[in-house]
Amino acid sequence: MNYELLCTKVIAITRLTGNFIRKESMNFDAGKIEFKGLNDLVSYVDKTAEMHLVDNLSVLIPEAGFTTEEETINSRGEVFNWIIDPLDGTTNFIHGVPTYSISIALYEYDLPVLGVVYEINRGEMFYTYKGGKAYLNHKEISVSPCHKMEGSLLATGFPYYDFEKQEQYLKLFAEVMRKCHGIRRIGSAAVDLAYVACGRFEAFFEYNLNTWDVAAGAYLVQQAGGRIMNFSGGPEFTQTREILATNGLIDQELLEIIDRNFNQ
């Protein structure tokens, strides 16, 4: 498999889908919003974008399976599987907040081999592939060299439907807030992870995310020299639905703060 060539084709498909989403954002009809659950929104834009991605990616690897957020298709491939979020940041999109993205990952035998995150409004295409580096619009990127929390800018996300651990999370948030330059809540986990990969954030942490939210971004962070783990420091971040992405230099301090406030 020529992963570099495949990635080039995926980028072209992603850009076309991004053009559709950008166009729809100009005249979006909020009356067409649907609710999948409490504060869990979806629109015809998500569904149409997903169908476009599935149709075009199916041509590249006909035997590949798909895991998709809007479940236009869900199938398991023996070797290859695409993991897709057609519009990560739907709530931002619906409210006209200009940070949302397309996230596409390809797994081979359950290991990532390709990741693309397209931040649509800024036209920033983050991508990586097996045997390559991590890139932003054709330029190689790497994680931040900052090695102390006190000089770090972090990102997170807040729970929007499962509030069982809200109290612990707010305690965690409060301590982290006092020990870094600041915390940002952008509203697209895929973008948060891409920003860790290119050094804009030193770390990102969130819980209750789905595989399609983080698959591509996590691979970007790893390929850019960073680390991905769960809130206990282990590798199973999709199974536990906890993700901590860092530049690989402030891990220990963050894990200690998480353990004190969240894991008890």
Buried (B, 14 or more C-beta within 10 A) or exposed (E): BEBEEBBEBBBEBBBEBBEBBBEBBEEBEEEEBEEBEEEEBBBEBBBBBBBBBBEBBBEBBEEBBBBBBBEBBEEEBEEBBBBBBBBBBBBBBBEEBEBBBBBBBBBBEEEBBBBBBBBBBEEBBBBBBBEBBBBBEEEEBBBBEBEEBEEBBBBBBEBBEEEEEEEBBEBBBEBBEEBBEEBBEBBBBBBBBBBBBBBBBBBBBBBBBBBBBBBBBBBBBBBBBBBBBBBBBEEEBBEBBBBBBBBBBBBEBBBEBBBEBBEE
